[in-house]
C-alpha cells in the first residue's frame, strides 16, 4: 500500500512540474505543490538526526523531500 501511495505522489509531482510549463490546473496546483514542498522541508529539518544516521543521508533527504512521511515510515531506524 505504501508503494502505491508513493507512486501517486510521484505522479502528482510530475503533474505539478508539467503545470509549471503548460498550465492546465490553474495556480491552485502550484500553491498546493509549494505547500507540500514546505511541509516536506520541515520534515527534513525535524528528522535531521534520524536522517543523518542512515547509510546514505543525502539520498534519504531527497526521498523525504519527494515522499515525506511515506518514505520515513518505510525507513530503517538506524
N, C-alpha and C positions, 0 to 999 in steps of 0.2 A: 504493500500500500504506500509505503514511503517513497518508493521509486516512481510510482505513478504521480504522486504529488510533486516530486522533483521535476518530472517530465512536463507537467502542466505549468510549473513555474518557469522552466526554461523556455517553453513556448510563449509565455507571457512576455519574458524579457525580449525574445525575438520580435514579437509584435510591437513592443514598445520602441525598439530600435527602428523598425520599419516605419512606425508612425512619426518618428522624427524627420525622416526623409520624405515620405509620402503621407502626409496627414490624412487619415481616414476616420479616426475616432475623436477628432477634436482635441482640445487641450486637456481634457479630463484624463486621458490615458497617460499623458506626460506628467501631470501632477501626481497621479497615483504612483507612477514609477519613481518619481522623485521621493515621495513619502516612504515608499518601500525601501529605496536605497538608503535613506537616512536611518530607518529602523535597523537595517542590516549593518550599517556602520556602527550604530550604538551597540549592537550585539557583539561586534568585534572588539569594541572598547571594553565592554563589560566582561567578556570572556578571554581577555588578553592572557591571563595566567594559564588557563587551560589550553589555549591555542599554542602558547609558547612551548609547552611540554610535549607537543606532538612531534613526530619524526620529521615532518616537513611543514613547519609552521606557516610559511608563505602560501603553500598550496591550500592548507586548511583555511586560512584567512580568505583566500579567493573564493573557495567553495561556500564559506559562510556569507560572503558578500552576495553571491548568486542565490543561494538557497536558504540562508538564515537558519532558523531553528530546525528546519527539516534536516539539514546536514549535521547540526550539533547532536540531534537525537541519535543519529547513526554512528557517531564518532566514538572511538575507544576512549575510555577515561584513563589517560596515561599520567 
